Amino acid sequence: MKLVTFSPPRSSLADGEETPRLGAVVDGWVVDLYRNDEETPGLSSMLALIDHSQAAVDQAAELVRQARAGQAGGRRSFPLEEVGLLAPFPKPRRNVFCVGLNFASHVEQNAAARREPVVLPDIPLFFTKPTTAVIGTGASLRLDHRLTQQLDYEVELAVVLSRGGTWLDEADAMSHVLGFTLLNDVSARDLQWRTSQFFYGKGLDSFCPLGPAIVTLDELPAWQDLVLELSVNGELRQKEKAGNMLFSPARALAELSKGITLLPGDVVSLGTPGGCGYQLDPPRFLQPGDVVVCRAQGIGELVNHVVDVAGPRPGLSGLARLQD
C-alpha cells in the first residue's frame, strides 16, 4: 500500500467533517480510508493505524484491494492532483531520528569540502529533528537570513516503525517496520558546524520535509535497488542507490534501540549520498524561489520551494548563488 495523509477538496467536505484524513493512493486516485468509529478505530489517522497494529493495517489493505477491484463500498476517491498531500504524520509523536554519514560518497565529499581526512564510521552517527521541523510535500522551506547563509539539502530514505522495542536483533529488526518514505534533511551548514551538535542547524522550522507517502514493506522488498534522487530547479544534484548505505536499515535500528526504546510511529532517516550543495565546487546553497525535489521510484516525489523569511538581511558578498 501507498498510505498518505491528505486534505480532500473543500467542495467535497460536509459541514463539520474532519480533515486531514488517512488515505491510500490507488492508480492515480486517493481512496479515503478515514473512519472513526468502534469498528474501525485504527483508520482515524496514520498514527491510529499504527497503534492498532496489524489488524488495522489488514483492514486498510482490504479496502485498497476492494478499490482496485472496483468495489469501493461507498468510500470516496479523489484524483491525486486534486487533494492536498500532507506529511504522513503532520504531528509526529516525537522527534525524528536521523543517521549521519551513512554513504561513502557523502563521507568522502564531506571530507574534501571540509579539508579533513576520510574516515568511514564504524558505528552509526545519530541525531534528531524536532517535530516542529516536519512539513509535507508542497510546503515551503523557510530561509531566514538572520540565521543562515548556507541552506542545504539532503535526500534520504526513511523507515517508519509499526512496532516498538528495545535491543532489537538486527536479523529481526525489519519486522518492526511498516514501510519506507522520503525525507529531506534540510541543513543550515553554518549553524550545523558552529558546535559539535547537529540538532540546531538541522532542526529549524520546516527543516524536515517528509513524504509524500509511506509505502509498506511488502511493496518495496528490494529497498536496496531504490535510487534516491534530488534536483534543484530541475538540475540533478544527488543520485545513488539506497543499497550503498554503510549501515542498513536493520543495522541502524538495532544500534539505535540499544538502551533506547523505539515506539510505534517512530521515523528513522537513513542518511544521504554525496552531492550536497556545500560539497560542490564552488558551493551552491539554496536561495528563495528554488524548487527542491526528492524522488524515488515507487515512493514518489517530495517537492518543496524555498521562501524568504522576512528579517534583516546581512551582506551577501560571500554567498554562493545558483546561476540561471
N, C-alpha and C positions, 0 to 999 in steps of 0.2 A: 504493500500500500504506500501511497504518497500522501501523507497526512499534513494538513495545513490548518492554520487558524486564520479566519477571514471575516471580513465585513461584507454582507450581501449588498446589492444595490439598494439604495434607500427606498426606492419605489416599491420594493418587494416586501418591506417590513411592515408588519401591522403595528398599531399603537401599543407601546409598552413591550414590544418584542425585544429580547435580549440580543446583544451583539458585543463583542465578537463571538464567532461560532466555530465549532470543530467541523472540519470537512475533509474530503478526500478528493484528489484530482483523478478523474477517470476520462480518458480520451478527450482532453481539452475542455472538460467541464468540471466544475466543483460541485460535488454531491454534499448536500447539507446533512451532516450526521448528528447535529445537535439534538439532544433530548435531555430533559432534567426532571425525571420522574423516578418513582420507586423501582420500576422495572429496568430502567437503563440509567442508573446514576453515573455510570462511567463515561457517558457521552456528553457531559455538560461542558467539558474543556479538555485541552490536551493533558493537563496535569491530572484531571479526574480520570481520564482514560488510563494513564499510567498507574495511578493509585489503586484502581480497581483491577489491576494485574491482567493476566492472560484472558480472563473471562470477558473483560471489556474490549480487549484487542480482537478477540474472536467475534464479538458482536459487530464491531466495526468492519472486520473483514467480510462477514456475511452480507452486510449492507452494500459493501463495494462489489461483491460477487453479484448481488441482485441487480445493482445498477449496470454492471457490464452486460448482464443478460437481458436488460430492458425491463426489469421487474422492480422498479424503484419503490413500489408500495406507497405511493403518495409523497415520498420525500422530494423536496425541491432540488433542482440542479440549476446552476448558473454558468454561462460561458466564462471561462477562466479570465478573459480580458475585461469582464465587467465587474469583477469583485475586487475588493481591496485586500491584498495579502498582507498579513502582519507577521511579526516574528512568531515562530511556533509557540514560544512562551512569551507573550507580551510582558508578563511579570514573573520571571523565573523565581523559583523557590529560594535560591541563594546564589552566591557568586558563581560565575562560570569559571571552570578550571581550564588552564592552558598549559601546553607543553612548549618550551622554547628550544631552539637549536636542535630540531629533530630531522633535518635533512642535511646531508653532507654539503650539498650545493650552497645552502644558506650559511652553514658554518664557515665554509671556505671564503665566500664572498664577504661575509661579515668581518672575517679576519683581515682580508685585503683592504676593505673600506676603513677599518679602524687601525690599520698598520700593527696588527697583532699576529702572533704565531697561530697556525691552525692546530686546534686541539679538539678532537672529536670527544664528546661527552661519553662517559661510561655508565651514567645513570641519567634518567630524565630530569630536566630542569622545570619546576612547576611555579606558576604564579596564577593569580586570579584577576578577573574583571568584575566590577560591581554590577548588580542587576540594573542599575540606572543607566549603564552604558549600552544596554541591549536595545536595538531597533530592528525593524524588518526591512524587507526589500521595498524600494521606492521612497524610503525615508531619507532625511538629509544628514550628511556628515557635517558636524559643526567645526569650522576652522576659526579659532579665536586667536588673533594675532597678539593679544595681551599675554598669551600663554606659550604659544609655539610658532616657530618659523619653519618647522620641519615635520609637517603632517605626512604620514606614510601609510602604506597599505601592506597587507599580508593575507593571501588567500589560504584557507585551511579547511581540512576535513575534520568534522567533529562527530563524536558519538553521543547519543542520548541514552541514558540508562533507564531500563524498565524495572530493574531490581537493584536494591542497595546491597550493602555488605561491607565487611572489613576483612583484611588479609585474604583477598581473592586469589585463587590459584590461577596462574597465567593460562593454564590449559582449559580452564572453565570460565574465564573472565568474559568471553563474548556471549555467553548465555545470559549475562546481565544486561545486554544491550538491546534496546528497542530498534534502533536504526541510526542512520547517518544523516547529517545535514552539512551545510557550509557555514563558515564563519570568516569574517574579515577582521583580523587582529589589527585594527587601526592603532597607530602608534605615533606619539609626538616624540621624535627621537631626541630632541634637545632636553625634554623633561625626563625621558627614559634613562638617559645616561648621566644625568647630573648627580644621581646617587646609585647605590648598588641594588636598589629595589626597582622592579619594573612597574609596580602597581599604579603609581600616579600617572606616569607617562602613557600607560595603556588603558587607563580606567576612566577617562573623562566621559561626560555625557555624549552618547552616540558612537562611542569607540568600539562597539561590539555588534555590528550588523550580523544577523543570524537568519538562516532560512535558505531558500523560500519554503522548503518543506522538510519533513522528516520522512525519509524513505526507509521502510522496515528492512531488517536484515535479510529476510528471505528473498527480497527483490534485488539485493546487492551482495550476493555471496562472494563474488570475486572483487572485493573492495580494492585489492591491490592494483587492479587494472584501471581504476578510475584515474582520469587525467585531470588534474587541478589546473585551472587557467585563471588569469586575471588580466584584464585590459583596462587602460585609462584612455578615454576618448577614442576608443576603437583600436588603440595600439596595444598589441600583446606585450605584456611585461613579464609574466610568470607562466610557466607551463612545465609540469612534471608529473610523473605517475606517483600515486599515493603509496605504491609498494616500495618506493625508495626511502621511506621513513627509516631512521635509525632505530627507533623503538616503535613496535607495532601497537595498535590499539590495545591488544590484550596485555602486552608488557607494561604499557603506560598505566592501565587500570590496576594491574597487580601491584605496581610500585606505589601508586597514589594511595591505594587502600591499606597500605601498611601503617596501621595506627590511626588512620582517618576513616571514619565510617562514611561511605558513599550512600547517597539517598536516591530513591526513585525520582526520575526527572532531572538528575544532575546532567550537565553538559560538560564534556571534556574535549577540548580542541587540541589538535594533534600536530601543530607546527606547520611552518611554511617553507616552500622551496626558495631557491635564490631568485633574484630579480627585483628585490625591493628598491624603492626609489633612492635610498641612501647608498645602495651598492652600485649604482650606475656611475659612469664617468662622463661628464660631471653628474653629481647627484641631481635628481629631479623629484621635487616634493609636490604634493597635491596643492592645487590652487582653487579659489572659488570658481564655480562653473564646471569643474571637471566631473566626469561621469565614470564611476568605477564599477566594473562588472566582474564578479566572481562566478565561475561556472564549473560544472562537472556533469557530464552526460549521465542521465538517469536521475539526477537531483534537480537540475535546473539552473537558473541564473539568479544571483543575488545582486541587485542593482541599486546603487546609491549615488547621489550627486552631492558635491561639496558646496556648502553655503558659508558665506562670510558672516561671522557673528559681530554685531555692532560693538565697537570699542576702539580705543586709541590704537592706531597702527604705527609701530616703530618704523624707522627707515628700513627699506628693503634692498639696499645696495648689495648685500651679500646673499640674497635669497635666490636660489636656483629656480627658474621658471620653465614651464613647458614651452616649446616652440610650436607655432601653428603648422 
